[in-house]
């Protein structure tokens, strides 16, 4: 499935940055560690695949999903 051309990649990168910042705050870690957690999560995989429409969800919701994913994997 092709990416939706209406989804601006610059806006997605800005969304990623906000998510990483919120994730760092929530986990009490630095941005570099939060970035690693984010990019290695299943949630990121779904977020980057536009067919799942996760990009429509709020930043806090996505951070919650990553946090729940981390809890499930412990």
Steps between C-alpha positions, in 0.01 A plus 500: 500500500637840406541770761228760499640808323286720724705400804787747511826326596632815669194504725556132578861572599375777728249255650781249561703769678206588728441133577867442585499805727187381683639147521827626652304692761269207577783248531737738676775440245696713257379577150755267344371202703138600430580517128643147516191373683271675251670375183520143633134481602221323316302819545750687281465229236122550496535879513734508201263280299227745406245226428450455877403869539686522830640833379151642563527430872629751752860502616409407860295204376798370302731544799248303710505224239881483510492498881247213499711315248804533726300369796379199299856419395642498853 
